Amino acid sequence: MSTNAELTQYVLRSSSPAPAIFDGTTRLYISLVCPYAQRVWIARNYKGLEAEIKVVPIDIKDKPQWYMEKVYQPGRVPCLEHNGKVMGESLDLLYYLDDHFTGPQLLPEEEEKVRFAKEMMGYASTFIKSGYTGLKGDALKDFGSALDALEAGLAKYGDGPFFLGEKLSMVDIAYAPFIQRFDILYPIFTKYDIFQGRPLLASLYQELNKTEAFKKTKADPQTLVTYYRQHFLGEK
Ligand SMILES: N[C@@H](CCC(=O)N[C@@H](CS)C(=O)NCC(=O)O)C(=O)O
């Protein structure tokens, strides 16, 4: 299973030739700095699909033209090429991987847990938006309640470090890349500690950091800080 660092040498740019598209290989197109793509990459690793799904990193700042023309017209990552079709949207792809591939299920059988999982995943976009707003604004006012919502969500089952208890699920995967980024960025750009007074969130992140499927996808912190500075703050 390749790590984020190992894949940097294979990143495809505007000057790179296209892979053999629609040749029967299942490909997950990602960017090594994209948190949405990271979600699907974690799921692919966790389900043990390294041999079935080839990860193809592309440079989203210098995208190959063939990516839009031949692979995925919207030009975003992640996207999955499978069975002659191409599809995007990270949360949809988590469900797709669970429904179409083998490996540990990312959602349990219990209807009530599935309902809760969908509710928490639906909250992710609010969490992400608040997180980035808080980095530039008032951390506590802008992000405090979203972090509290996660802490409350983690308290619901209470029989393990993850949102649904003792087993990692899609919910943890949906949040992991963003907790990773906020863990790195908040100490640098604010004085706010996102884990202070939130022991369940702290323990979730500790547990994620012991999970190989997640660890392999992590970009080094400096790369993420530079990406944030350029992409969100418009610095050169
Ligand atoms: N809603 C999408 C968001 C994906 C997304 O925003 N990806 C960014 C990179 S983090 C991207 O591809 N940006 C390139 C572009 O929009 O041209 C998902 O969940 O998959």
The ligand as an SDF file (V2000), in Angstrom:
LIG
                    3D

 20 19  0  0  0  0  0  0  0  0999 V2000
  -17.9800   17.8710   -3.4530 N   0  0  0  0  0  0  0  0  0  0  0  0
  -16.7650   17.3140   -3.9950 C   0  0  0  0  0  0  0  0  0  0  0  0
  -15.6310   18.2910   -3.7440 C   0  0  0  0  0  0  0  0  0  0  0  0
  -14.3430   17.8840   -4.4510 C   0  0  0  0  0  0  0  0  0  0  0  0
  -13.3740   19.0450   -4.5830 C   0  0  0  0  0  0  0  0  0  0  0  0
  -13.6950   20.1910   -4.2750 O   0  0  0  0  0  0  0  0  0  0  0  0
  -12.1440   18.7600   -5.0430 N   0  0  0  0  0  0  0  0  0  0  0  0
  -11.1950   19.7980   -5.3110 C   0  0  0  0  0  0  0  0  0  0  0  0
   -9.8460   19.4920   -4.6920 C   0  0  0  0  0  0  0  0  0  0  0  0
   -9.8690   19.4240   -2.9510 S   0  0  0  0  0  0  0  0  0  0  0  0
  -10.9270   19.8880   -6.8080 C   0  0  0  0  0  0  0  0  0  0  0  0
  -10.9480   18.9090   -7.4980 O   0  0  0  0  0  0  0  0  0  0  0  0
  -10.6320   21.0920   -7.2930 N   0  0  0  0  0  0  0  0  0  0  0  0
  -10.2200   21.2940   -8.6340 C   0  0  0  0  0  0  0  0  0  0  0  0
  -11.1650   22.0940   -9.4220 C   0  0  0  0  0  0  0  0  0  0  0  0
  -12.2750   22.3760   -8.9240 O   0  0  0  0  0  0  0  0  0  0  0  0
  -10.8120   22.4300  -10.5360 O   0  0  0  0  0  0  0  0  0  0  0  0
  -16.5050   15.9560   -3.3470 C   0  0  0  0  0  0  0  0  0  0  0  0
  -16.9330   15.7470   -2.1980 O   0  0  0  0  0  0  0  0  0  0  0  0
  -15.9150   15.0840   -3.9960 O   0  0  0  0  0  0  0  0  0  0  0  0
  1  2  1  0
  2  3  1  0
  2 18  1  0
  3  4  1  0
  4  5  1  0
  5  6  2  0
  5  7  1  0
  7  8  1  0
  8  9  1  0
  8 11  1  0
  9 10  1  0
 11 12  2  0
 11 13  1  0
 13 14  1  0
 14 15  1  0
 15 16  2  0
 15 17  1  0
 18 19  2  0
 18 20  1  0
M  END
$$$$
